[in-house]
Amino acid sequence: MTQNTHAPAPRTAPGPAAAPRGLVDVRRRPSSWTGLWFVLPFLAFYALFLLWPAVVGFGYTFTDRSLAGGDVSFVGLDNWTESLTDSAMYDSLWNTLWFTVLSVPVMVLLALGLALLTDHARRLGWFLRLSFFAPFVLPVTVMTLIWGWMYNPSLGLFNGTLGRFGIEGPEWLFSEDTAMFSVVVATAWWQVGFNYLLYLAAMQSIPKDVYEAAAIDGAGAWQRIGRITLPMLTRTTALIAVLQLIGSLRVFEQIYLMTSGGPNFATRTVIQYIYDSGFVGLRIGLASSMAYVFMVLIIAASIAQFRLFSRKEG
């Protein structure tokens, strides 16, 4: 009879299980710097073309720097005071807010309706996806040329069609009453494709079993949309609403090309006013302070909207 002479192994605290041979243990180096090297080029461009200009622009707000050159003097808070007391600044802010109020609900609800139509009309799915998304890839100059021709008072499509029925059409882009509405319609046709695609992707990720179970329980098509589709699209709706809000507040290109802010500054947005102050009036210091004021407003509006949707979701 033999005796076991080996001493018992000391008990140790259980550690992470070793990875099987032949497999790479991904937990082995949690502090690896490899990922940082992949994002470093982006961080470098981000710091060079966004952070640094933002810091320099903030410094300009306290000076009288001009694009025409010359000596630069420290002016304290004069640019900020002028930005906050300028009546033209508030007029352009109102035009921006009016464009946002008109465009955001249209862009969200229209995209949702188009996505529902595409999701239910499966045989025409590819044609509808192409038709609704194609305008989004057009350059802004092409879009403004197309709609500028259709809005032409004497040769345009709209007034030509109305004229056949004996109706005199308005001067779409040349009247203070219709200019902003005309730009909103053109923008909705051009930009709704992106929101439509987000809605369609979220809609088609909803499990079909849920719809089948609801149909077995006797739920009709409208009940399935109201009680299944729309509640499950809440997060997508919040995302689209925030993105659309920020995009509408930053509107510039299409209005500048279609109306140049007219008639009588009825469509001049705050971005165009900042552009005019900096690159037409050559007052970079004043334009920088206006840009910072507007940036604070956009951040505040975005945070308020995020909290609103978070409360509804909670």
Salt bridges, closest charged atoms under 4 A:
ASP25 OD1 - ARG27 NE 3.41
GLU82 OE1 - ARG283 NH2 2.99
ASP119 OD1 - ARG122 NH2 3.20
ASP276 OD2 - ARG268 NH1 3.97
GLU313 OE2 - ARG235 NE 2.48
